[in-house]
């Protein structure tokens, strides 16, 4: 290992440490206050729900009913029917672009910004 290799390793270590330390600030910068839980069942959008309104949503999954709880600006899978109940062990999620995935039931819950939805993508350029 020569001197330039050591400098490169130190540079990569410092860069990765900085990204780790400032990751909370980065996530806060890309999220807005208008968050919504988007529920997908078998790759089809089931519904969009604001995180500011507390509610329970019951969905028929592949193995049985899945109850999703939205409370205190966060979301979780409350109860479900799966072999190891891993879906309900994931806990609360309150950040955009973080998903709760329940593959045995075919249910995915993702938090998205209400301002930037998939129907209105941000387009930087157009090619033909």
N, C-alpha and C positions, 0 to 999 in steps of 0.2 A: 504494500500500500504506500503510494507516494504522497507527497504533500498536497497535491490538488485533490486526490481522493479523500483525504481527511477533511479538507475544507468543504468539499461537497457533502460529506456525511453530516458535518456540523450544521451546514446550511439547511439541509433537509430536516434535521432534527428540530432546529429552531423554528422553521416554517410550520411543521406539523404541530409543535407545541403552541404556537401562536393561534393556529386555526382551532385547536382544541379549547384554548382559554376563551377565545372570542366567539365561539359557536353560538352561545346564547344570544349575544348581541346581533349576530348575523340573522338568526331565526326571527328575532323581534323586528328587525328591519324589513324583512320580506313579508311579514304578516300584517294584517289590518285588524281593526276592531270589529269588522263585520264578517265574522266567521260563521260557517254553516257546516253541518254534518250532512254529507252526501252518502246515501245508502245504496249499494249495488247488490242485486240478487241475480246470480248466474249471469254476470257481465251486463246486466240491464239496469239502468238507473231506476230505483224504486221511489226515492223521494229526497227532497232537500229540506232540512230543518234548521232553523236558527239556533245558535247555542245560547242565546239570551232568554229563550223560553224553555222552562223545565217541562219535560214530558217523558213518557214511556212509549216506545214504538214496538209493536209486536209483528214479527214477520214470520211467514211459514218458510222454513229452510228445508233442505233436503232430508235431514234426519228428524226434524220437528220444529217447534216454535223457538224463535230467537227473540229475546226481549232486550231492546237497546234503551239505555237510560241517558237522558240529556239533563244535566243539572249543573248549576254554578259555572256556566260557560265552559263545560267540558263534557265528554261523552265516554261511555263504556258499554260493553256487552254485559248485561246484568245476569241473565240466565240463558242457557242454551242446552241443546241435547247433542252431545258428542261424546266419544269414548272416554277421553281423559279430561274433559271440560277445560281444555287449554284456552279456548276462546274467552271465557269469562275470567281467566287468570291474568289476562293482559293488563287489566287495570284501566285507569282513567287516561284520556288523551285530551290535550287542550291546545296543541300547536298545529298550525296549518301544514299540510303535506305530510302528515303522519297518519298511518292507516291502522285500523283494527281489522284483522283478517281472520275469518272463520271458514277455512276451506272445507271441513266436513259438511257444513250447511250451505256452502256456496254464497256466503254473505261477506261483504267488505264494507266497512264504514271508513270514510276518509273525510278529514276536515279540510275545507277549501275556503279561500277568500271569496266573499260574496261579490266583490268588485270584478274579479277576473274569473269568469266561468269558461267552460269549454265551448259554449255557444258563441262567445265573443272573444276569440283569441287575439292576443297582441301580435300584430303582423308588422315586421320590420321592413320587409321587401316583398316584391311580387315578381315571379319569373314566369316566362312563357316559353 
